[in-house]
Amino acid sequence: MTAANPTETAAGSVPEATDRNVSTGPAARARLLSGVPPTLLIGVAAAVVLAVMPLLLDEFRLGLLTRYLCYAIVAVGIAVAWGRGGMLTLGHGVFFGLGAYAMAAHMTLAAAPDGALPEFMVWNGIGSLPLLWQPFRSLAFTLAAVVVLPGAVAALLGWAVFRRRVRGAYFAILNQALAAAFAILLIGQQHLTGGSSGLTNLPVLAGVDLSTGAARTGLYFAVAGFLLAVWAAYTRLMDSRYGSLLVAVRDSEERVRFLGYDPTWVKASAYTLSAVAAGVAGALFVPATGIITPALVGVIPSIQLVLMAALGGRHSLTGAAIGAVALGTAETAFSESFAGGWLYLQGALFVAVIALAPRGLAGFAESLASRLPSVRRSR
């Protein structure tokens, strides 16, 4: 009787260590990621990047980033109205200002001693708190006003304008005129708004001293959270049937009308959503910066907000948000390095983007990604 070969026994009884049906290489990881929605990947990546920023930036730079993220919220809304709906909105400073002044009114009253009037009202000879200001003693009312005021103004304006089929350059000029009128109104009503100086010295929100480092970091995370929430909600909406209908209205409004849909409400609702995002951003901007003035909500800031969306790519909500942060960062870097000519550098940046990437940074990234497979195959 012959003894079994140990090598044969081991080979016959022990399974192979490597399963040929399982791959752990790059191809397998690519197949695994291909089943994950791109929106989820972008959201997770953005959340990770935003979460580590407080570890990488000092308090001053983190405050600047908080401000840029507020602008990014507005840019996401502009991408909905302009990029998907075809409505060039050159007056979003109005909705940004409505949310900002509502929050500033509450913070001004919270900072004043019990029963005392804000200092600018005393200087203007006001003897008692105006009726318009009294509801803003309540934080709950203020938070509701931040959403309702911009949304109501946009809904009424959109319904009145779009039912008359005002579009294109006429709609853009109307928005710009609205922003100019709003800034003039704020300056003229000095006893109610602080005039050209605006509302300043706003150190307290909900009983929290915003001058501390912990409060500033917490405020940063709050703004980042709102940005992710607005981006996720609007992205999901644009991926729905409503988003397809909005794009159809942009491309051929008359054809959509012939199919039985009312383009007025489709466009007015997108315009309203865009305004609500701007109002929320304005309300977050005030505690982040401690100031709001007419110079921050007029014609020029409104145009700058549109340029942020254009730089990132108005057809992409993600690109619009990135464009706002990129433009804010570039503006700060240029102004610090070239104090006398940073506006020229900013203009050169826009010219370069328009010349090299007419669809913005997002369009450039998509074009580059589409070329990579063909480059690999050619190799």
C-alpha positions as CSV (number, residue, x, y, z in Angstrom):
1,M,0.0,0.0,0.0
2,T,1.5,3.2,-1.1
3,A,1.3,6.4,0.9
4,A,-0.5,9.4,-0.5
5,N,1.6,12.1,-1.8
6,P,1.4,15.0,0.6
7,T,1.6,17.5,-2.2
8,E,-1.2,15.9,-4.1
9,T,-3.3,15.6,-0.9
10,A,-2.9,19.3,-0.1
11,A,-3.6,20.3,-3.7
12,G,-6.6,18.1,-3.8
13,S,-8.1,19.1,-0.4
14,V,-7.2,22.7,-0.1
15,P,-9.1,25.1,-2.4
16,E,-7.2,27.7,-4.4
17,A,-6.4,30.9,-2.5
18,T,-7.4,33.1,-5.4
19,D,-10.9,32.9,-6.8
20,R,-10.7,33.5,-10.5
21,N,-14.2,34.9,-10.5
22,V,-13.3,37.7,-8.1
23,S,-11.3,40.6,-9.3
24,T,-9.9,43.3,-7.0
25,G,-8.2,45.4,-9.7
26,P,-9.1,48.9,-11.0
27,A,-11.7,47.4,-13.4
28,A,-13.6,45.9,-10.5
29,R,-13.6,49.2,-8.6
30,A,-14.8,51.0,-11.7
31,R,-17.7,48.5,-12.1
32,L,-18.5,49.0,-8.5
33,L,-18.6,52.8,-8.8
34,S,-20.6,52.6,-12.0
35,G,-23.6,51.5,-10.0
36,V,-23.5,54.5,-7.7
37,P,-25.4,57.6,-8.7
38,P,-23.1,60.4,-9.8
39,T,-25.0,62.8,-7.6
40,L,-24.3,60.7,-4.5
41,L,-20.6,60.6,-5.4
42,I,-20.4,64.3,-5.9
43,G,-22.3,65.0,-2.6
44,V,-20.1,62.7,-0.6
45,A,-16.9,64.2,-2.1
46,A,-18.2,67.7,-1.4
47,A,-19.1,66.9,2.2
48,V,-15.7,65.4,2.8
49,V,-13.9,68.4,1.3
50,L,-16.0,70.9,3.3
51,A,-15.6,68.9,6.5
52,V,-11.8,69.1,6.4
53,M,-11.6,72.8,5.6
54,P,-11.6,74.0,9.2
55,L,-8.5,71.9,9.8
56,L,-6.7,73.5,6.9
57,L,-7.7,77.2,7.1
58,D,-7.2,79.7,9.8
59,E,-10.1,81.6,11.3
60,F,-9.9,84.5,8.8
61,R,-9.7,82.3,5.7
62,L,-12.5,80.1,7.0
63,G,-14.7,83.2,7.4
64,L,-14.0,84.1,3.8
65,L,-14.9,80.6,2.7
66,T,-18.2,80.9,4.6
67,R,-19.0,84.0,2.6
68,Y,-18.1,82.3,-0.7
69,L,-20.4,79.4,0.2
70,C,-23.3,81.8,0.7
71,Y,-22.7,83.0,-2.8
72,A,-22.6,79.4,-4.0
73,I,-26.1,78.9,-2.7
74,V,-27.3,81.8,-4.8
75,A,-25.4,80.5,-7.8
76,V,-27.2,77.1,-7.5
77,G,-30.5,78.9,-7.7
78,I,-29.4,81.0,-10.7
79,A,-28.3,77.8,-12.4
80,V,-31.9,76.5,-12.0
81,A,-33.5,79.7,-13.4
82,W,-30.9,80.6,-16.0
83,G,-29.2,77.3,-16.9
84,R,-32.2,75.1,-16.9
85,G,-35.0,77.6,-17.4
86,G,-33.3,80.1,-19.8
87,M,-34.2,83.1,-17.6
88,L,-31.3,85.5,-17.3
89,T,-31.7,86.8,-13.8
90,L,-29.8,90.0,-13.4
91,G,-31.6,91.1,-10.2
92,H,-31.0,88.3,-7.7
93,G,-29.5,90.9,-5.3
94,V,-33.1,91.8,-4.5
95,F,-33.9,88.4,-3.1
96,F,-30.5,88.1,-1.5
97,G,-31.1,91.5,0.2
98,L,-34.6,90.6,1.4
99,G,-33.3,87.6,3.3
100,A,-30.3,89.5,4.5
101,Y,-32.2,92.6,5.8
102,A,-34.8,90.3,7.5
103,M,-32.1,88.5,9.4
104,A,-30.2,91.8,10.1
105,A,-33.3,93.4,11.5
106,H,-33.7,90.5,14.0
107,M,-30.0,90.6,14.9
108,T,-30.1,94.4,15.4
109,L,-33.0,94.1,17.8
110,A,-31.4,91.2,19.6
111,A,-28.2,93.2,20.1
112,A,-30.1,96.3,21.5
113,P,-30.9,96.5,25.2
114,D,-34.4,95.6,26.2
115,G,-36.8,98.2,24.9
116,A,-34.1,100.3,23.3
117,L,-34.1,101.4,19.7
118,P,-31.3,100.7,17.3
119,E,-28.8,103.5,17.2
120,F,-29.5,104.6,13.6
121,M,-33.2,105.1,14.5
122,V,-32.2,107.3,17.4
123,W,-30.0,109.4,15.1
124,N,-33.0,109.8,12.7
125,G,-35.3,111.0,15.5
126,I,-37.5,107.9,15.7
127,G,-39.3,107.8,19.0
128,S,-40.7,104.2,18.9
129,L,-40.0,101.0,17.1
130,P,-41.6,101.1,13.6
131,L,-44.5,98.7,13.0
132,L,-42.5,97.1,10.2
133,W,-39.7,96.1,12.5
134,Q,-41.8,94.7,15.4
135,P,-42.4,91.2,14.1
136,F,-38.6,90.7,13.6
137,R,-38.2,90.4,17.4
138,S,-39.2,86.8,16.9
139,L,-36.6,84.5,15.4
140,A,-39.3,82.1,14.2
141,F,-41.0,84.9,12.2
142,T,-37.6,86.0,10.9
143,L,-36.8,82.5,9.6
144,A,-40.2,82.3,7.9
145,A,-39.7,85.7,6.4
146,V,-36.3,84.7,5.0
147,V,-38.1,82.1,2.8
148,V,-41.5,83.6,2.3
149,L,-40.6,87.2,1.4
150,P,-38.2,86.4,-1.5
151,G,-40.5,83.6,-2.7
152,A,-43.6,85.7,-2.7
153,V,-42.0,88.6,-4.5
154,A,-40.6,86.2,-7.1
155,A,-43.8,84.3,-7.6
156,L,-45.9,87.5,-8.1
157,L,-43.3,89.1,-10.4
158,G,-42.8,85.8,-12.3
159,W,-46.6,85.3,-12.8
160,A,-47.1,88.9,-13.9
161,V,-44.2,88.9,-16.3
162,F,-44.3,85.4,-17.8
163,R,-48.0,85.4,-18.5
164,R,-47.4,88.3,-20.8
165,R,-44.6,86.2,-22.4
166,V,-41.8,88.6,-21.5
167,R,-38.5,86.8,-22.0
168,G,-34.9,87.2,-23.1
169,A,-33.3,90.6,-22.9
170,Y,-36.5,92.3,-21.7
171,F,-36.7,90.0,-18.7
172,A,-33.0,90.6,-17.9
173,I,-33.4,94.4,-18.1
174,L,-36.5,94.2,-15.9
175,N,-34.6,92.3,-13.3
176,Q,-31.8,94.8,-13.4
177,A,-34.1,97.7,-13.0
178,L,-35.7,96.0,-10.0
179,A,-32.3,95.6,-8.4
180,A,-31.5,99.3,-9.0
181,A,-34.9,100.4,-7.5
182,F,-34.4,98.1,-4.5
183,A,-31.0,99.7,-3.7
184,I,-32.4,103.2,-4.1
185,L,-35.3,102.3,-1.8
186,L,-32.9,101.1,0.9
187,I,-30.8,104.2,0.7
188,G,-33.9,106.5,0.7
189,Q,-35.5,104.9,3.7
190,Q,-32.7,105.6,6.1
191,H,-34.9,105.6,9.2
192,L,-35.9,102.0,8.5
193,T,-32.8,100.5,6.8
194,G,-29.8,102.5,8.0
195,G,-29.5,104.1,4.6
196,S,-26.2,103.7,2.7
197,S,-24.4,102.5,5.8
198,G,-26.8,99.6,6.1
199,L,-27.1,97.5,9.3
200,T,-23.9,96.7,11.1
201,N,-22.5,95.5,14.4
202,L,-24.5,92.3,14.5
203,P,-22.7,90.1,17.1
204,V,-25.5,87.9,18.5
205,L,-27.8,85.3,16.9
206,A,-30.2,83.2,19.0
207,G,-28.2,84.2,22.1
208,V,-24.9,83.0,20.7
209,D,-21.9,85.3,20.6
210,L,-20.7,85.1,17.0
211,S,-17.3,86.6,17.8
212,T,-15.9,83.4,19.3
213,G,-13.9,80.9,17.2
214,A,-16.3,78.0,18.0
215,A,-19.3,80.0,16.9
216,R,-17.6,81.0,13.6
217,T,-16.7,77.3,12.9
218,G,-20.3,76.3,13.8
219,L,-21.6,78.9,11.4
220,Y,-19.4,77.6,8.7
221,F,-20.8,74.1,9.1
222,A,-24.3,75.5,9.1
223,V,-23.7,77.4,5.8
224,A,-22.0,74.3,4.3
225,G,-24.9,72.1,5.4
226,F,-27.4,74.5,3.8
227,L,-25.4,74.6,0.6
228,L,-25.4,70.8,0.4
229,A,-29.1,70.6,1.2
230,V,-30.1,73.2,-1.4
231,W,-27.8,71.6,-4.0
232,A,-29.2,68.0,-3.3
233,A,-32.9,69.1,-3.3
234,Y,-32.6,71.2,-6.5
235,T,-30.5,68.5,-8.3
236,R,-33.1,65.9,-7.5
237,L,-35.9,68.2,-8.7
238,M,-34.0,69.0,-11.9
239,D,-33.6,65.2,-12.5
240,S,-37.3,64.7,-12.2
241,R,-40.1,65.2,-14.7
242,Y,-40.4,68.8,-13.7
243,G,-36.7,69.4,-14.6
244,S,-37.3,67.9,-18.1
245,L,-40.4,70.1,-18.5
246,L,-38.4,73.2,-17.5
247,V,-35.7,72.4,-20.1
248,A,-38.4,71.9,-22.7
249,V,-39.9,75.3,-21.9
250,R,-36.5,76.8,-22.3
251,D,-35.9,75.2,-25.7
252,S,-39.3,75.6,-27.2
253,E,-41.9,77.4,-25.1
254,E,-44.6,77.4,-27.8
255,R,-44.3,73.7,-28.4
256,V,-44.8,73.0,-24.7
257,R,-47.9,75.2,-24.7
258,F,-49.3,73.3,-27.6
259,L,-48.8,70.1,-25.7
260,G,-51.1,71.4,-23.0
261,Y,-48.7,72.7,-20.3
262,D,-48.7,76.2,-19.0
263,P,-45.1,77.6,-19.3
264,T,-46.1,80.6,-17.1
265,W,-46.3,78.4,-13.9
266,V,-43.3,76.3,-15.0
267,K,-41.0,79.3,-15.3
268,A,-42.5,81.2,-12.3
269,S,-42.0,78.2,-10.0
270,A,-38.3,77.9,-11.1
271,Y,-37.8,81.6,-10.7
272,T,-39.4,81.3,-7.2
273,L,-37.1,78.4,-6.2
274,S,-34.1,80.5,-7.4
275,A,-35.3,83.5,-5.3
276,V,-35.8,81.3,-2.2
277,A,-32.2,80.0,-2.4
278,A,-31.0,83.6,-2.7
279,G,-33.0,84.7,0.3
280,V,-31.6,81.8,2.5
281,A,-28.1,82.7,1.3
282,G,-28.7,86.3,2.3
283,A,-29.9,85.3,5.8
284,L,-26.8,83.2,6.2
285,F,-24.5,85.9,4.9
286,V,-25.4,88.4,7.6
287,P,-24.2,86.5,10.6
288,A,-21.2,85.3,8.6
289,T,-20.1,88.9,7.9
290,G,-21.9,91.0,10.5
291,I,-23.0,93.6,7.9
292,I,-25.4,94.2,5.1
293,T,-25.6,97.4,3.0
294,P,-27.3,98.5,-0.2
295,A,-23.9,98.2,-2.0
296,L,-24.1,94.4,-1.5
297,V,-27.5,93.9,-3.1
298,G,-27.6,96.4,-6.0
299,V,-27.0,96.0,-9.7
300,I,-23.3,95.3,-9.6
301,P,-23.5,92.5,-7.0
302,S,-26.5,91.0,-9.0
303,I,-24.3,90.8,-12.1
304,Q,-21.4,89.4,-10.2
305,L,-23.7,86.6,-8.9
306,V,-24.6,85.7,-12.5
307,L,-21.0,85.8,-13.5
308,M,-20.2,83.3,-10.7
309,A,-22.7,80.8,-12.2
310,A,-21.4,81.5,-15.7
311,L,-17.8,80.9,-14.6
312,G,-18.7,77.5,-13.1
313,G,-21.2,76.5,-15.8
314,R,-24.8,77.7,-15.7
315,H,-26.1,74.3,-17.0
316,S,-24.6,72.5,-14.0
317,L,-25.7,73.1,-10.4
318,T,-22.4,71.7,-9.2
319,G,-20.4,73.9,-11.6
320,A,-22.3,77.0,-10.6
321,A,-21.5,76.4,-6.9
322,I,-17.8,75.7,-7.7
323,G,-17.7,78.9,-9.9
324,A,-18.9,81.0,-6.9
325,V,-16.2,79.7,-4.7
326,A,-13.6,79.9,-7.4
327,L,-14.4,83.5,-8.3
328,G,-14.5,84.5,-4.6
329,T,-11.1,82.9,-4.0
330,A,-9.6,84.4,-7.2
331,E,-10.9,87.9,-6.2
332,T,-9.3,87.6,-2.8
333,A,-6.0,86.3,-4.1
334,F,-5.8,89.0,-6.9
335,S,-6.7,91.8,-4.5
336,E,-4.1,90.7,-2.0
337,S,-1.3,90.3,-4.6
338,F,-2.2,93.1,-7.0
339,A,-4.1,95.7,-5.0
340,G,-4.0,98.2,-7.9
341,G,-5.0,96.0,-10.8
342,W,-6.9,93.0,-9.5
343,L,-10.0,94.0,-11.4
344,Y,-8.1,93.6,-14.7
345,L,-6.9,90.2,-13.7
346,Q,-10.5,89.2,-12.8
347,G,-11.6,90.4,-16.2
348,A,-8.8,88.4,-17.9
349,L,-10.0,85.4,-16.0
350,F,-13.5,85.8,-17.4
351,V,-12.2,86.3,-20.9
352,A,-10.0,83.2,-20.7
353,V,-12.9,81.0,-19.4
354,I,-15.3,82.3,-22.1
355,A,-12.7,81.8,-24.8
356,L,-11.5,78.3,-23.7
357,A,-14.6,77.0,-22.0
358,P,-17.9,78.7,-23.2
359,R,-19.9,76.3,-21.0
360,G,-17.9,77.2,-17.9
361,L,-15.6,75.0,-15.8
362,A,-18.2,72.2,-15.6
363,G,-18.5,72.1,-19.4
364,F,-14.7,72.1,-19.7
365,A,-14.5,69.2,-17.3
366,E,-17.2,67.2,-19.1
367,S,-15.4,67.8,-22.5
368,L,-12.1,66.6,-21.0
369,A,-13.7,63.5,-19.4
370,S,-15.4,62.6,-22.8
371,R,-12.0,62.7,-24.5
372,L,-10.2,60.5,-22.0
373,P,-11.6,57.1,-23.2
374,S,-10.7,57.9,-26.8
375,V,-7.2,58.8,-25.8
376,R,-6.8,55.5,-23.9
377,R,-8.1,53.5,-26.8
378,S,-5.6,55.2,-29.2
379,R,-2.8,54.1,-26.9
